[in-house]
Amino acid sequence: MGLGNLSGGELVILLVICLLVFGANRLPEAGRAVGKGLREFTRAWNEARDAVEPGRGGGGGGRRRRSLLHPAPALAGCSSSAVAG
C-alpha cells in the first residue's frame, strides 16, 4: 500500500492518529518540522544528482539569469550616441 493508494477514509484515520499522538498544540510544529526535513532532503538529493550528472546544468530551477558581463541583445548593436540622444 503506497501513499498514492490512500482513500479519503484512510487519510482521515491517519490525521486523527496524528492528532492523538502529537496533540492539537504540537501538530503545526510537527508539520513544519516534516516540511523542513523534506526540503533539506530534496536539496541534498538534487546536489548529489548534480554531482553525479554534471551535464544537467547545475539545477538552476528552470530560471535563466541574465549575465551582468554581457549587454542585453537589444542594446548590443546600438552605439552610445544613439542611446544618449
Secondary structure, 3 states (H helix, E strand, C coil): CCHHHCCHHHHHHHHHHHHHHHHHHHHHHHHHHHHHHHHHHHHHHHHHHHHHCHHHCCCCCCCCCCCCCCCCCCCCCCCHHHHHC
